[in-house]
Amino acid sequence: MTSSGTMDDPMSGKSQMVNNKVTVTDNDHHTMEMWGPGPDGKAFKMMEISYARKK
């Protein structure tokens, strides 16, 4: 699942476009990635969170 939107950059206070991607590996694991513009304008991964269900 992917989504896109805007968020306020805490360093500059300006609004910027971001993309989020959630990948479901199986019923017990999924990963969320957040992508945003780098200083050169190209997209870079700002964050990655891996989730695992506790059993």
CHARMM-style PDB file with segment names, atoms N, HN, CA, C and O in Angstrom:
ATOM      1  N   MET     1       0.854  -1.151   0.000  1.00  0.00      PROA
ATOM      2  CA  MET     1       0.000   0.000   0.000  1.00  0.00      PROA
ATOM      3  C   MET     1       0.907   1.222   0.000  1.00  0.00      PROA
ATOM      4  O   MET     1       1.881   1.279   0.751  1.00  0.00      PROA
ATOM      5  N   THR     2       0.589   2.194  -0.837  1.00  0.00      PROA
ATOM      6  HN  THR     2      -0.202   2.148  -1.447  1.00  0.00      PROA
ATOM      7  CA  THR     2       1.367   3.431  -0.889  1.00  0.00      PROA
ATOM      8  C   THR     2       0.442   4.623  -0.674  1.00  0.00      PROA
ATOM      9  O   THR     2      -0.745   4.567  -0.993  1.00  0.00      PROA
ATOM     10  N   SER     3       0.996   5.691  -0.135  1.00  0.00      PROA
ATOM     11  HN  SER     3       1.961   5.736   0.124  1.00  0.00      PROA
ATOM     12  CA  SER     3       0.259   6.935   0.030  1.00  0.00      PROA
ATOM     13  C   SER     3       1.235   8.091  -0.121  1.00  0.00      PROA
ATOM     14  O   SER     3       2.442   7.927   0.056  1.00  0.00      PROA
ATOM     15  N   SER     4       0.710   9.241  -0.443  1.00  0.00      PROA
ATOM     16  HN  SER     4      -0.271   9.374  -0.587  1.00  0.00      PROA
ATOM     17  CA  SER     4       1.554  10.429  -0.542  1.00  0.00      PROA
ATOM     18  C   SER     4       0.806  11.605   0.051  1.00  0.00      PROA
ATOM     19  O   SER     4      -0.423  11.609   0.117  1.00  0.00      PROA
ATOM     20  N   GLY     5       1.561  12.600   0.482  1.00  0.00      PROA
ATOM     21  HN  GLY     5       2.560  12.596   0.429  1.00  0.00      PROA
ATOM     22  CA  GLY     5       0.966  13.778   1.090  1.00  0.00      PROA
ATOM     23  C   GLY     5       2.045  14.786   1.430  1.00  0.00      PROA
ATOM     24  O   GLY     5       3.170  14.695   0.939  1.00  0.00      PROA
ATOM     25  N   THR     6       1.703  15.733   2.260  1.00  0.00      PROA
ATOM     26  HN  THR     6       0.788  15.806   2.659  1.00  0.00      PROA
ATOM     27  CA  THR     6       2.666  16.746   2.669  1.00  0.00      PROA
ATOM     28  C   THR     6       2.839  16.699   4.184  1.00  0.00      PROA
ATOM     29  O   THR     6       1.960  16.252   4.920  1.00  0.00      PROA
ATOM     30  N   MET     7       3.998  17.172   4.621  1.00  0.00      PROA
ATOM     31  HN  MET     7       4.713  17.534   4.022  1.00  0.00      PROA
ATOM     32  CA  MET     7       4.270  17.296   6.049  1.00  0.00      PROA
ATOM     33  C   MET     7       5.161  18.507   6.249  1.00  0.00      PROA
ATOM     34  O   MET     7       5.862  18.922   5.326  1.00  0.00      PROA
ATOM     35  N   ASP     8       5.141  19.079   7.446  1.00  0.00      PROA
ATOM     36  HN  ASP     8       4.571  18.741   8.196  1.00  0.00      PROA
ATOM     37  CA  ASP     8       6.006  20.203   7.769  1.00  0.00      PROA
ATOM     38  C   ASP     8       7.379  19.681   8.162  1.00  0.00      PROA
ATOM     39  O   ASP     8       7.503  18.838   9.050  1.00  0.00      PROA
ATOM     40  N   ASP     9       8.404  20.185   7.495  1.00  0.00      PROA
ATOM     41  HN  ASP     9       8.304  20.870   6.773  1.00  0.00      PROA
ATOM     42  CA  ASP     9       9.787  19.832   7.824  1.00  0.00      PROA
ATOM     43  C   ASP     9      10.151  20.519   9.133  1.00  0.00      PROA
ATOM     44  O   ASP     9      10.117  21.747   9.209  1.00  0.00      PROA
ATOM     45  N   PRO    10      10.505  19.745  10.177  1.00  0.00      PROA
ATOM     46  CA  PRO    10      10.804  20.369  11.476  1.00  0.00      PROA
ATOM     47  C   PRO    10      12.044  21.269  11.453  1.00  0.00      PROA
ATOM     48  O   PRO    10      12.171  22.163  12.290  1.00  0.00      PROA
ATOM     49  N   MET    11      12.953  21.044  10.510  1.00  0.00      PROA
ATOM     50  HN  MET    11      12.850  20.319   9.830  1.00  0.00      PROA
ATOM     51  CA  MET    11      14.169  21.868  10.452  1.00  0.00      PROA
ATOM     52  C   MET    11      13.906  23.225   9.803  1.00  0.00      PROA
ATOM     53  O   MET    11      14.369  24.253  10.296  1.00  0.00      PROA
ATOM     54  N   SER    12      13.159  23.226   8.692  1.00  0.00      PROA
ATOM     55  HN  SER    12      12.783  22.391   8.291  1.00  0.00      PROA
ATOM     56  CA  SER    12      12.946  24.481   7.968  1.00  0.00      PROA
ATOM     57  C   SER    12      11.574  25.102   8.237  1.00  0.00      PROA
ATOM     58  O   SER    12      11.374  26.296   8.011  1.00  0.00      PROA
ATOM     59  N   GLY    13      10.628  24.286   8.722  1.00  0.00      PROA
ATOM     60  HN  GLY    13      10.790  23.316   8.906  1.00  0.00      PROA
ATOM     61  CA  GLY    13       9.275  24.772   8.935  1.00  0.00      PROA
ATOM     62  C   GLY    13       8.446  24.825   7.663  1.00  0.00      PROA
ATOM     63  O   GLY    13       7.277  25.209   7.697  1.00  0.00      PROA
ATOM     64  N   LYS    14       9.048  24.441   6.538  1.00  0.00      PROA
ATOM     65  HN  LYS    14       9.998  24.130   6.511  1.00  0.00      PROA
ATOM     66  CA  LYS    14       8.356  24.472   5.250  1.00  0.00      PROA
ATOM     67  C   LYS    14       7.659  23.140   4.995  1.00  0.00      PROA
ATOM     68  O   LYS    14       8.059  22.103   5.525  1.00  0.00      PROA
ATOM     69  N   SER    15       6.619  23.184   4.181  1.00  0.00      PROA
ATOM     70  HN  SER    15       6.294  24.026   3.751  1.00  0.00      PROA
ATOM     71  CA  SER    15       5.889  21.981   3.804  1.00  0.00      PROA
ATOM     72  C   SER    15       6.657  21.228   2.722  1.00  0.00      PROA
ATOM     73  O   SER    15       7.246  21.847   1.836  1.00  0.00      PROA
ATOM     74  N   GLN    16       6.655  19.891   2.787  1.00  0.00      PROA
ATOM     75  HN  GLN    16       6.176  19.388   3.506  1.00  0.00      PROA
ATOM     76  CA  GLN    16       7.334  19.081   1.770  1.00  0.00      PROA
ATOM     77  C   GLN    16       6.503  17.850   1.459  1.00  0.00      PROA
ATOM     78  O   GLN    16       5.741  17.374   2.300  1.00  0.00      PROA
ATOM     79  N   MET    17       6.656  17.336   0.242  1.00  0.00      PROA
ATOM     80  HN  MET    17       7.275  17.723  -0.442  1.00  0.00      PROA
ATOM     81  CA  MET    17       5.961  16.127  -0.178  1.00  0.00      PROA
ATOM     82  C   MET    17       6.661  14.901   0.405  1.00  0.00      PROA
ATOM     83  O   MET    17       7.890  14.846   0.450  1.00  0.00      PROA
ATOM     84  N   VAL    18       5.883  13.927   0.850  1.00  0.00      PROA
ATOM     85  HN  VAL    18       4.884  13.972   0.814  1.00  0.00      PROA
ATOM     86  CA  VAL    18       6.418  12.659   1.339  1.00  0.00      PROA
ATOM     87  C   VAL    18       5.589  11.524   0.759  1.00  0.00      PROA
ATOM     88  O   VAL    18       4.416  11.699   0.428  1.00  0.00      PROA
ATOM     89  N   ASN    19       6.211  10.368   0.641  1.00  0.00      PROA
ATOM     90  HN  ASN    19       7.163  10.226   0.909  1.00  0.00      PROA
ATOM     91  CA  ASN    19       5.548   9.153   0.197  1.00  0.00      PROA
ATOM     92  C   ASN    19       5.746   8.087   1.264  1.00  0.00      PROA
ATOM     93  O   ASN    19       6.832   7.966   1.830  1.00  0.00      PROA
ATOM     94  N   ASN    20       4.713   7.322   1.538  1.00  0.00      PROA
ATOM     95  HN  ASN    20       3.830   7.420   1.079  1.00  0.00      PROA
ATOM     96  CA  ASN    20       4.779   6.221   2.498  1.00  0.00      PROA
ATOM     97  C   ASN    20       4.467   4.928   1.777  1.00  0.00      PROA
ATOM     98  O   ASN    20       3.625   4.891   0.879  1.00  0.00      PROA
ATOM     99  N   LYS    21       5.146   3.872   2.174  1.00  0.00      PROA
ATOM    100  HN  LYS    21       5.830   3.902   2.903  1.00  0.00      PROA
ATOM    101  CA  LYS    21       4.916   2.552   1.592  1.00  0.00      PROA
ATOM    102  C   LYS    21       4.840   1.538   2.725  1.00  0.00      PROA
ATOM    103  O   LYS    21       5.755   1.453   3.543  1.00  0.00      PROA
ATOM    104  N   VAL    22       3.756   0.770   2.779  1.00  0.00      PROA
ATOM    105  HN  VAL    22       3.012   0.839   2.114  1.00  0.00      PROA
ATOM    106  CA  VAL    22       3.598  -0.299   3.757  1.00  0.00      PROA
ATOM    107  C   VAL    22       3.619  -1.615   3.004  1.00  0.00      PROA
ATOM    108  O   VAL    22       2.825  -1.825   2.087  1.00  0.00      PROA
ATOM    109  N   THR    23       4.530  -2.506   3.393  1.00  0.00      PROA
ATOM    110  HN  THR    23       5.174  -2.336   4.139  1.00  0.00      PROA
ATOM    111  CA  THR    23       4.652  -3.821   2.786  1.00  0.00      PROA
ATOM    112  C   THR    23       4.285  -4.868   3.824  1.00  0.00      PROA
ATOM    113  O   THR    23       4.920  -4.957   4.875  1.00  0.00      PROA
ATOM    114  N   VAL    24       3.256  -5.661   3.529  1.00  0.00      PROA
ATOM    115  HN  VAL    24       2.740  -5.588   2.675  1.00  0.00      PROA
ATOM    116  CA  VAL    24       2.838  -6.740   4.420  1.00  0.00      PROA
ATOM    117  C   VAL    24       3.522  -8.015   3.949  1.00  0.00      PROA
ATOM    118  O   VAL    24       3.248  -8.513   2.857  1.00  0.00      PROA
ATOM    119  N   THR    25       4.416  -8.538   4.786  1.00  0.00      PROA
ATOM    120  HN  THR    25       4.638  -8.134   5.673  1.00  0.00      PROA
ATOM    121  CA  THR    25       5.155  -9.753   4.441  1.00  0.00      PROA
ATOM    122  C   THR    25       4.300 -10.985   4.689  1.00  0.00      PROA
ATOM    123  O   THR    25       4.216 -11.873   3.841  1.00  0.00      PROA
ATOM    124  N   ASP    26       3.666 -11.036   5.858  1.00  0.00      PROA
ATOM    125  HN  ASP    26       3.734 -10.315   6.548  1.00  0.00      PROA
ATOM    126  CA  ASP    26       2.752 -12.123   6.221  1.00  0.00      PROA
ATOM    127  C   ASP    26       1.848 -11.609   7.335  1.00  0.00      PROA
ATOM    128  O   ASP    26       1.880 -10.419   7.649  1.00  0.00      PROA
ATOM    129  N   ASN    27       1.054 -12.467   7.928  1.00  0.00      PROA
ATOM    130  HN  ASN    27       1.028 -13.433   7.672  1.00  0.00      PROA
ATOM    131  CA  ASN    27       0.122 -12.037   8.974  1.00  0.00      PROA
ATOM    132  C   ASN    27       0.817 -11.482  10.212  1.00  0.00      PROA
ATOM    133  O   ASN    27       0.182 -10.783  11.002  1.00  0.00      PROA
ATOM    134  N   ASP    28       2.089 -11.771  10.401  1.00  0.00      PROA
ATOM    135  HN  ASP    28       2.604 -12.339   9.759  1.00  0.00      PROA
ATOM    136  CA  ASP    28       2.804 -11.368  11.612  1.00  0.00      PROA
ATOM    137  C   ASP    28       3.870 -10.299  11.394  1.00  0.00      PROA
ATOM    138  O   ASP    28       4.460  -9.823  12.364  1.00  0.00      PROA
ATOM    139  N   HSD    29       4.134  -9.909  10.150  1.00  0.00      PROA
ATOM    140  HN  HSD    29       3.655 -10.295   9.362  1.00  0.00      PROA
ATOM    141  CA  HSD    29       5.215  -8.958   9.867  1.00  0.00      PROA
ATOM    142  C   HSD    29       4.805  -7.969   8.775  1.00  0.00      PROA
ATOM    143  O   HSD    29       4.186  -8.342   7.779  1.00  0.00      PROA
ATOM    144  N   HSD    30       5.167  -6.696   8.986  1.00  0.00      PROA
ATOM    145  HN  HSD    30       5.670  -6.394   9.795  1.00  0.00      PROA
ATOM    146  CA  HSD    30       5.054  -5.712   7.930  1.00  0.00      PROA
ATOM    147  C   HSD    30       6.075  -4.599   8.160  1.00  0.00      PROA
ATOM    148  O   HSD    30       6.617  -4.448   9.255  1.00  0.00      PROA
ATOM    149  N   THR    31       6.323  -3.825   7.102  1.00  0.00      PROA
ATOM    150  HN  THR    31       5.883  -3.948   6.213  1.00  0.00      PROA
ATOM    151  CA  THR    31       7.332  -2.774   7.130  1.00  0.00      PROA
ATOM    152  C   THR    31       6.722  -1.483   6.599  1.00  0.00      PROA
ATOM    153  O   THR    31       5.981  -1.503   5.616  1.00  0.00      PROA
ATOM    154  N   MET    32       7.031  -0.355   7.248  1.00  0.00      PROA
ATOM    155  HN  MET    32       7.633  -0.339   8.046  1.00  0.00      PROA
ATOM    156  CA  MET    32       6.599   0.951   6.774  1.00  0.00      PROA
ATOM    157  C   MET    32       7.836   1.766   6.419  1.00  0.00      PROA
ATOM    158  O   MET    32       8.768   1.866   7.216  1.00  0.00      PROA
ATOM    159  N   GLU    33       7.844   2.352   5.216  1.00  0.00      PROA
ATOM    160  HN  GLU    33       7.087   2.271   4.569  1.00  0.00      PROA
ATOM    161  CA  GLU    33       8.940   3.205   4.767  1.00  0.00      PROA
ATOM    162  C   GLU    33       8.389   4.593   4.478  1.00  0.00      PROA
ATOM    163  O   GLU    33       7.279   4.728   3.964  1.00  0.00      PROA
ATOM    164  N   MET    34       9.164   5.633   4.808  1.00  0.00      PROA
ATOM    165  HN  MET    34      10.066   5.524   5.226  1.00  0.00      PROA
ATOM    166  CA  MET    34       8.790   7.013   4.479  1.00  0.00      PROA
ATOM    167  C   MET    34       9.897   7.604   3.616  1.00  0.00      PROA
ATOM    168  O   MET    34      11.073   7.557   3.974  1.00  0.00      PROA
ATOM    169  N   TRP    35       9.502   8.160   2.473  1.00  0.00      PROA
ATOM    170  HN  TRP    35       8.546   8.199   2.182  1.00  0.00      PROA
ATOM    171  CA  TRP    35      10.432   8.749   1.514  1.00  0.00      PROA
ATOM    172  C   TRP    35      10.151  10.238   1.377  1.00  0.00      PROA
ATOM    173  O   TRP    35       8.993  10.656   1.386  1.00  0.00      PROA
ATOM    174  N   GLY    36      11.192  11.031   1.253  1.00  0.00      PROA
ATOM    175  HN  GLY    36      12.133  10.692   1.246  1.00  0.00      PROA
ATOM    176  CA  GLY    36      11.047  12.474   1.064  1.00  0.00      PROA
ATOM    177  C   GLY    36      12.177  13.009   0.209  1.00  0.00      PROA
ATOM    178  O   GLY    36      13.091  12.264  -0.144  1.00  0.00      PROA
ATOM    179  N   PRO    37      12.131  14.289  -0.129  1.00  0.00      PROA
ATOM    180  CA  PRO    37      13.168  14.875  -0.983  1.00  0.00      PROA
ATOM    181  C   PRO    37      14.466  15.115  -0.213  1.00  0.00      PROA
ATOM    182  O   PRO    37      14.454  15.597   0.920  1.00  0.00      PROA
ATOM    183  N   GLY    38      15.581  14.770  -0.850  1.00  0.00      PROA
ATOM    184  HN  GLY    38      15.591  14.378  -1.770  1.00  0.00      PROA
ATOM    185  CA  GLY    38      16.890  15.040  -0.263  1.00  0.00      PROA
ATOM    186  C   GLY    38      17.387  16.410  -0.681  1.00  0.00      PROA
ATOM    187  O   GLY    38      16.697  17.110  -1.422  1.00  0.00      PROA
ATOM    188  N   PRO    39      18.558  16.808  -0.230  1.00  0.00      PROA
ATOM    189  CA  PRO    39      19.111  18.119  -0.597  1.00  0.00      PROA
ATOM    190  C   PRO    39      19.285  18.293  -2.102  1.00  0.00      PROA
ATOM    191  O   PRO    39      19.223  19.409  -2.616  1.00  0.00      PROA
ATOM    192  N   ASP    40      19.505  17.179  -2.806  1.00  0.00      PROA
ATOM    193  HN  ASP    40      19.555  16.272  -2.388  1.00  0.00      PROA
ATOM    194  CA  ASP    40      19.674  17.247  -4.262  1.00  0.00      PROA
ATOM    195  C   ASP    40      18.341  17.141  -5.009  1.00  0.00      PROA
ATOM    196  O   ASP    40      18.319  17.162  -6.239  1.00  0.00      PROA
ATOM    197  N   GLY    41      17.229  17.026  -4.269  1.00  0.00      PROA
ATOM    198  HN  GLY    41      17.247  17.009  -3.270  1.00  0.00      PROA
ATOM    199  CA  GLY    41      15.915  16.945  -4.886  1.00  0.00      PROA
ATOM    200  C   GLY    41      15.460  15.530  -5.182  1.00  0.00      PROA
ATOM    201  O   GLY    41      14.288  15.311  -5.487  1.00  0.00      PROA
ATOM    202  N   LYS    42      16.372  14.559  -5.097  1.00  0.00      PROA
ATOM    203  HN  LYS    42      17.324  14.738  -4.849  1.00  0.00      PROA
ATOM    204  CA  LYS    42      16.011  13.165  -5.344  1.00  0.00      PROA
ATOM    205  C   LYS    42      15.421  12.550  -4.076  1.00  0.00      PROA
ATOM    206  O   LYS    42      15.755  12.955  -2.962  1.00  0.00      PROA
ATOM    207  N   ALA    43      14.541  11.568  -4.262  1.00  0.00      PROA
ATOM    208  HN  ALA    43      14.270  11.239  -5.166  1.00  0.00      PROA
ATOM    209  CA  ALA    43      13.895  10.913  -3.124  1.00  0.00      PROA
ATOM    210  C   ALA    43      14.909  10.090  -2.329  1.00  0.00      PROA
ATOM    211  O   ALA    43      15.771   9.425  -2.903  1.00  0.00      PROA
ATOM    212  N   PHE    44      14.795  10.143  -1.004  1.00  0.00      PROA
ATOM    213  HN  PHE    44      14.094  10.683  -0.537  1.00  0.00      PROA
ATOM    214  CA  PHE    44      15.615   9.289  -0.158  1.00  0.00      PROA
ATOM    215  C   PHE    44      14.734   8.751   0.968  1.00  0.00      PROA
ATOM    216  O   PHE    44      13.733   9.366   1.334  1.00  0.00      PROA
ATOM    217  N   LYS    45      15.117   7.606   1.507  1.00  0.00      PROA
ATOM    218  HN  LYS    45      15.930   7.106   1.209  1.00  0.00      PROA
ATOM    219  CA  LYS    45      14.357   6.974   2.580  1.00  0.00      PROA
ATOM    220  C   LYS    45      14.691   7.673   3.892  1.00  0.00      PROA
ATOM    221  O   LYS    45      15.829   7.637   4.360  1.00  0.00      PROA
ATOM    222  N   MET    46      13.659   8.321   4.486  1.00  0.00      PROA
ATOM    223  HN  MET    46      12.734   8.350   4.106  1.00  0.00      PROA
ATOM    224  CA  MET    46      13.855   9.049   5.746  1.00  0.00      PROA
ATOM    225  C   MET    46      13.673   8.146   6.948  1.00  0.00      PROA
ATOM    226  O   MET    46      14.244   8.392   8.011  1.00  0.00      PROA
ATOM    227  N   MET    47      12.862   7.080   6.778  1.00  0.00      PROA
ATOM    228  HN  MET    47      12.399   6.880   5.915  1.00  0.00      PROA
ATOM    229  CA  MET    47      12.539   6.240   7.926  1.00  0.00      PROA
ATOM    230  C   MET    47      12.100   4.870   7.445  1.00  0.00      PROA
ATOM    231  O   MET    47      11.494   4.744   6.381  1.00  0.00      PROA
ATOM    232  N   GLU    48      12.405   3.846   8.227  1.00  0.00      PROA
ATOM    233  HN  GLU    48      12.897   3.949   9.092  1.00  0.00      PROA
ATOM    234  CA  GLU    48      11.900   2.497   7.994  1.00  0.00      PROA
ATOM    235  C   GLU    48      11.598   1.876   9.349  1.00  0.00      PROA
ATOM    236  O   GLU    48      12.436   1.887  10.251  1.00  0.00      PROA
ATOM    237  N   ILE    49      10.386   1.331   9.484  1.00  0.00      PROA
ATOM    238  HN  ILE    49       9.705   1.322   8.752  1.00  0.00      PROA
ATOM    239  CA  ILE    49       9.978   0.670  10.732  1.00  0.00      PROA
ATOM    240  C   ILE    49       9.524  -0.731  10.383  1.00  0.00      PROA
ATOM    241  O   ILE    49       8.687  -0.912   9.499  1.00  0.00      PROA
ATOM    242  N   SER    50      10.070  -1.730  11.072  1.00  0.00      PROA
ATOM    243  HN  SER    50      10.750  -1.583  11.790  1.00  0.00      PROA
ATOM    244  CA  SER    50       9.663  -3.118  10.887  1.00  0.00      PROA
ATOM    245  C   SER    50       8.815  -3.532  12.081  1.00  0.00      PROA
ATOM    246  O   SER    50       9.205  -3.351  13.234  1.00  0.00      PROA
ATOM    247  N   TYR    51       7.660  -4.086  11.784  1.00  0.00      PROA
ATOM    248  HN  TYR    51       7.343  -4.234  10.847  1.00  0.00      PROA
ATOM    249  CA  TYR    51       6.717  -4.530  12.818  1.00  0.00      PROA
ATOM    250  C   TYR    51       6.675  -6.055  12.857  1.00  0.00      PROA
ATOM    251  O   TYR    51       6.695  -6.708  11.814  1.00  0.00      PROA
ATOM    252  N   ALA    52       6.616  -6.612  14.047  1.00  0.00      PROA
ATOM    253  HN  ALA    52       6.599  -6.082  14.895  1.00  0.00      PROA
ATOM    254  CA  ALA    52       6.458  -8.058  14.233  1.00  0.00      PROA
ATOM    255  C   ALA    52       5.466  -8.295  15.368  1.00  0.00      PROA
ATOM    256  O   ALA    52       5.584  -7.712  16.445  1.00  0.00      PROA
ATOM    257  N   ARG    53       4.492  -9.155  15.110  1.00  0.00      PROA
ATOM    258  HN  ARG    53       4.396  -9.629  14.234  1.00  0.00      PROA
ATOM    259  CA  ARG    53       3.491  -9.462  16.127  1.00  0.00      PROA
ATOM    260  C   ARG    53       4.134 -10.275  17.247  1.00  0.00      PROA
ATOM    261  O   ARG    53       4.827 -11.259  16.987  1.00  0.00      PROA
ATOM    262  N   LYS    54       3.905  -9.864  18.485  1.00  0.00      PROA
ATOM    263  HN  LYS    54       3.343  -9.065  18.696  1.00  0.00      PROA
ATOM    264  CA  LYS    54       4.405 -10.620  19.624  1.00  0.00      PROA
ATOM    265  C   LYS    54       3.467 -11.789  19.883  1.00  0.00      PROA
ATOM    266  O   LYS    54       2.251 -11.608  19.939  1.00  0.00      PROA
ATOM    267  N   LYS    55       4.017 -12.972  20.039  1.00  0.00      PROA
ATOM    268  HN  LYS    55       5.005 -13.119  19.994  1.00  0.00      PROA
ATOM    269  CA  LYS    55       3.205 -14.168  20.275  1.00  0.00      PROA
ATOM    270  C   LYS    55       3.348 -14.637  21.688  1.00  0.00      PROA
ATOM    271  OT1 LYS    55       2.736 -15.634  22.073  1.00  0.00      PROA
TER     272      LYS     55
END
